[in-house]
Amino acid sequence: MTQILLFRDPSPLVDRLGRDFFRQLPERPGIYLMRGASDELLYVGKAKNLRQRLGHYRVANPDRMPRRHLRLLRAVQRIEVQECEDERSALERESQLLRTLKPKFNRAGTWPGTPRFLAWKTEGNTIELTVTATPGADWKAHGPMGAGARHVRAALVRLLWFASAPERGIAQMPAGWFRGRCGDVAALRFPFEGAGASMENLFAGHTDQFAAWVLGKGAPDMPAFEKTVLEADIEFLTDYFAVE
């Protein structure tokens, strides 16, 4: 029996800005500045594809978004878009604005100290993750994030371990990984395809898709303690990346 949807999900930005705003966004790298009722800056973000990234803000489902994310969408009155030459220049522009303007809803990149990036790359079925101040040209990066980068990597490593080797569990996890001591580079090999795409979903803000992928790879008879760890890490990353 098909369930009938009686009420559509709230779409505060569509109601406020109109559907044409989202349809006319460029499919190019750039940054976006979300402003409130007094034109105060609420949030700065970067995008590889501005139309795709801002399209994720069209629906504000209260059952799938953290409260902090919902508060942001309800407060936004207009969005300013600035195109950039490429993704790296968008990252540099975003970092500059975060350090100088410190928007209310941004947590990463607003401190004056040494920036840290969570960087990753895929080679075949292997994913490598590191925390660095200067990502190499062959690495993809998220940030700057400050000290939080190490906590995010620790949670990611545990989740990717559960997804790549669900039958091995915590007991066979490499020494130190469970407590976040992953060395300079943590490398995980997957016996299947799709791990890299799932990582891309997470860093693009599709936290629900990443969570579904991890949970779908978990062992059906996972011990209660391991399930609790997995769910706590998913909740942490979902909240963190909902509004970076």
Secondary structure as UniProt FT lines:
FT   HELIX           12..17
FT   HELIX           19..23
FT   STRAND          30..35
FT   TURN            37..38
FT   STRAND          41..47
FT   HELIX           50..55
FT   TURN            56..57
FT   TURN            62..64
FT   HELIX           67..75
FT   STRAND          78..83
FT   HELIX           87..101
FT   TURN            104..105
FT   TURN            108..109
FT   STRAND          117..123
FT   TURN            124..125
FT   STRAND          126..132
FT   TURN            137..138
FT   STRAND          140..142
FT   TURN            146..147
FT   HELIX           148..164
FT   TURN            166..169
FT   HELIX           170..172
FT   TURN            175..176
FT   HELIX           177..179
FT   STRAND          185..189
FT   HELIX           195..203
FT   TURN            204..205
FT   HELIX           207..217
FT   TURN            220..221
FT   HELIX           224..242
//
